């Protein structure tokens, strides 16, 4: 498999994942609020925690969101932030198709 094919494979996965208004809203929120918790996103989106968690999992699988676990084992807090460099790489790959 060539590098170009590999890049298109990742780009296709990213576009499929990002083709969702809720997920795009989440990315915008995480850009403005790095280290946000699930609870922060639930309050912002006004969606059930289970729905937000499912969207976060998809974004993590696509590699566009970083996950950090903080606190003791009894009181762990999950924090999320945007992986801007991955989104930038995808934007450049998409722009290359247009040029």
DAUR-V885903 format. One record per pair of residues at least 24 apart in sequence whose ideal C-beta (glycine too) atoms are under 10 Angstrom apart, sorted by the first residue. I is the first residue (numbers start at 1). J is the second residue. If there is no record, write none. Layout:
i: {I,I}
j: {J,J}
This chain:
i: {4,4,7,7,7,7,7,8,8,8,10,10,10,10,10,10,11,11,11,11,11,11,11,11,12,12,13,13,13,13,13,14,14,14,14,14,14,14,14,14,14,14,15,15,15,15,16,16,17,17,17,17,17,17,17,17,17,18,18,18,18,18,18,20,20,20,22,22,22,22,22,23,23,23,23,23,23,23,25,26,26,26,26,26,26,26,26,26,27,27,27,27,27,27,27,28,29,29,30,30,30,30,30,30,30,30,30,30,30,31,31,31,31,32,33,33,33,34,34,34,34,34,34,35,35,35,35,35,35,35,36,36,36,36,36,37,37,37,37,37,38,38,38,38,39,39,40,40,41,53,56,59,62,62,62,63,63,63,64}
j: {93,96,89,90,92,93,96,93,94,97,62,63,86,89,90,93,89,90,91,92,93,94,96,97,90,93,61,62,63,64,90,59,62,63,64,86,87,89,90,91,93,94,62,90,93,94,58,62,55,58,59,60,61,62,63,64,65,58,59,62,64,87,90,55,58,59,47,51,52,54,55,55,56,58,59,62,64,65,55,52,55,56,58,59,64,65,80,82,59,64,65,82,83,84,87,82,80,82,56,59,64,65,66,79,80,81,82,83,84,81,82,84,87,82,80,81,82,66,79,80,81,82,84,66,68,70,77,79,80,81,78,79,80,81,82,70,77,78,79,80,77,78,79,80,77,78,79,80,80,78,80,83,86,87,90,87,89,90,90}
